[in-house]
Amino acid sequence: MSSLLDPFTVVFVQRALLTGALVAVICGVVGTWVVLRGMAFLGEAMAHGMLPGIAVATLLGIPPVLGAAVSAAGMSLGIGALQRRGRLSADTSIGLLFVASLALGVVVISASRSFATDATAILFGDILAAAPSNVLMLAIVAVVALVVAALGHRSFVAVTVDPRQAQLLGLRPQIAHVLLVGLITLAVVAAYQAVGSLLVVGMLLGPAVAAGRWATRIPSIMALAAVIGTASVAVGLLISWHAGTAAGATIAFVAIVAAAVSAALHGLFSAHGAGRRHALIERTS
């Protein structure tokens, strides 16, 4: 057991674990709403929509996170504009901009012959290279996400259950939707440096889906998702260290596996419980 946990005695692995834990908290909070509102496609589009901004920022020598934020915000505004003026459905608008952003990002990357290493980090993350500044930024983002989720909880619930009723109650569902999209944007921009733009959706969805099997109250789902996400980070880092696999991809894969294992265990316990109730009814009848 000691040799198994040896990686956590290394400073950069400890920092990666802390970085991943903060990502897990952010994605646990935001991912819960993504799952409840069926916004997974939007989350994926946001993650891929960052690519052009990150690529341009890298080529210009400015912080990639700024390019990611601008690109993701542009994606969000573009989706809204297409829905309002183009009279397109949400999924059609997202699909169009999703493909356009991904293609533009690839075009920008392919135009530079010296982009290979940076492109790998953008797509799949480099959590083992996380710096103290990354940890600080993620801590700030985690606090912001928790505060916004707490302040907007009532409106978010109303919008999720019945947007028309939310309008009648004066909860401003349109503003609540904008805040949710903003939270998703914040989460994917903050998390991409850890697991990459292609894998960030795994951290958004996997832990939240796994937690939803065992909890019914939204705050409980968020808390459990954060715990499962943190465990996925720890297990992913251990597997990556001992198996020599890519850390970000391994973490994202473990997060998705956690959802599958959770579903299997929940089904097993549910079937066992149903069997015991059936046996009890037979004995008492």
N, C-alpha and C positions, 0 to 999 in steps of 0.2 A: 504493500500500500504506500510505503514511504517513497519508493522509486516511481510509483505511478503519479504521485503529486509533486515530484521534484520540479516540474516546470514552474510551479507557483513560487519557487524560491528565487526565480530570476526576475530582476527588476522590470524589464520591458514586458514580461508576461503578466506581472502584477498590474502594470499600468493598462495593459490590454484588457484584463479582467474588469478593472474599474471602468474603463471606457465602455466595454460591452454591457456592464450592469446599468450604466446611465442610459445607454441606447435602449435597453430592455424596459426601463421605467417609462421612457418617452413613448416607445412603441406599444407598451402595455396599455397606457392611457389612450393614445390616439387609435391604436389598432382595435380596441374594443368598439369604438364608435364606427370605425370602418366596417367591421363585421356586422354590427347591428343595423347599420343603414345600407348595407350592400354597396359600399363604395370601393370595393377592391380594385375594380378596373381603373377608377380615378387614381387610386394610390399607385398603381403600376404605371399609369401614364405620367404621373408626376415624377416618378423615379427615373423613367426614361427621358422625360422632357428636360431634365437637368443637363443631359449630355452636351448639347451645343454650348450652353453657357460655361460649363466646366472646361470644355475644349478650348473655347476662345480665351477664357481667363488664363489658362495654362500657357497658351501661345503668347499672350500679352505680358506674362510675368506677374499677374496680380493674383491674390488669394483665390483659389478655385471655389471656395465656399461662397464667395460673393457672386461669381458667375452662376453657380448652382441656384442661389436664391433668386437672382434676376430671371433666369431661364424658367424656373418653376413658377414664379409669379406670373411671367408672361403666358405660360401654359394655362394657368388658372383663369386669367383675364380673357384669353383667347377662347376658351371653352364657353365662358359666359356670353361673350359677344356672338359666337356662332349660334348659340341657343336662342338669343334674343332677336338678332337681326337676320340670321340665316334660317330661322324656324326649323332647326334640326333637333333631333332628340339628343339627350345627354350622351348616350353611348356612341351615337354617330359622330358627334362633335369631338368627344374624347378620342375615338378611333382615328379620325382624320389628323388631329394635332399630334397624337401619339406617334403615328408613322412618320409624319413630317419632321418632328423633332428628332426622332431616332435617326432618320436618313440624313438630316442636316448635320447631326453630331458626327456620324461616320464620314461624311464628306469633309468636314473640317479636320478630323483626325487623319484621314487618308492624304490630305494635302500636305501634311508635314511628315517627312521621312524619319524624323527623330522623336516620334511620339509614342513608340511602342511601349516603353516601361510605364509612362504616365497613363496610357490608355488601359493597361492591365489594372492599375491601382484604381482608376475611375470605375471600371466595370465590376471589379471583384473586391475592392477594398484593400486596405493594408492596416489592419487593426494592430498588428505587432509593432508598427512604426508610430503609434499614437504618441503625441507630445503632450506635455503638461498643459499647453494652451488648448489642445483639443478637449482634454478632460474638463477644463474650466468652462469652455464654451458649452459642452454638453450638460454640465451641471446647471448653468444658467437657463438653457433651453428646457431642461427637465422641470425647473421651478416655474417657468412661464407656462409650460403645458399643464402642469398641475393646477396653477391658479386659474387659467382660462377654463379648464374643464370643470373646476369647482364652481366658478361664478356663472358659467353658462349651462350648468347641469340641468336645471329645470327646463330651459328652452330647448336644449338638445333632446331631452326625453320627449317633450311635446311634439317636436318636429318629427322625431322617429316614429311615434305612435300615430299621430294624425295632424298633418300640417294645417289643414283647414281649421281644426279645433284650436290649434296653437295661435292662428291668426285671430280667431274670435276672442281668445283669452288675452290678446295684446302682447304676446310673447315674441312677435316679430320673427317669424320663421325664416324670412329671407336673410336677415342679419345672422341668425343662428347658423344657417347653411354656409354663409360666407366665413364665419368663424371656424366652422368645422373644416372647410377647405383650407383655411389658413393653418389650422393645426396639422393637417396632413402634409402641407407644404413644409412646415417647420420640422416635422418629424423626418421626412425623407431627406431634406437638406442636411440635417444634423447627423443622420445615421449613415449617409452614404460613405463617409470617410472610414467607417468601421467595416461595413460589409459590402460596400459598392452599390452603384446605382441599379445593377441588375438583380441584386439579392436583397435589397432593403425591404421589399414587399414580404419576403419570407419572415422577417422579424416582426413586421406589422400584423401578419395574419396568423402564423403558426401558434404563438403563445396565446393569443386572444381566442382562437378557436378551441385550443386545448382547455383553457380556463372556463370557457362557456359551458363545458360538459358538467362542471362540478359546482358552479355558482349561479345564482339567479339574479342577485342584486348587482347593478352595474358597478358600484365601487368595489364590490368583492371580486368581480370578474377582472377589473383593472389591476387590483392588487395581486391576484393569483397569476395573471398574465405576466406581470413584472417579475414575479418569483420564477415562473417557468422560463421566461426569457433569460433571466440571469443564469439559471441552471443550464440552459442551452448553450450560453456563452462559455461557461466553465467546462462543460463536457466537450464542446467543440474545440476549445483550445487544447484540451488534453489529447483528443484524437489527432488534431493537427500536429501537435508536437511529436507524438510517438509514431504516427503513421507517415509523417512528412507530407501532409496534404495542405492545400491552401486554407488559411485560417478563416477568412471571411466566408468562403463557400461552405466550409465544414460547419460553421456556426449556423448559417442559414438552413442547411440541410437538417441539422439536429433539431432546429426549431420546428420544421415541417414534420419531422418524424415524431416529435412530441405531440403534435395534434393527432397523428394517426394512432399512436399508442394510447393517448387519452380516450379517443373514440372506442378503441378496442376494449380497454379496461372498463369504461362506463357501460358498454354493451354487456360485458361479462357480469359485472355486478348487478346490472338491471335484470338480466336473465336469472341470475342466482336468487335475487330478491323475489322475483315473480314466482319462481319455483317454490320457494319457502312459503310464500303466501298461499299458493295453490295447495300445497301439502297440508297447511294448517286448516284451510277451509274443508278439505276432505276429511280430516280427523274430527273436526267439530260438527260435521253434517251427519 
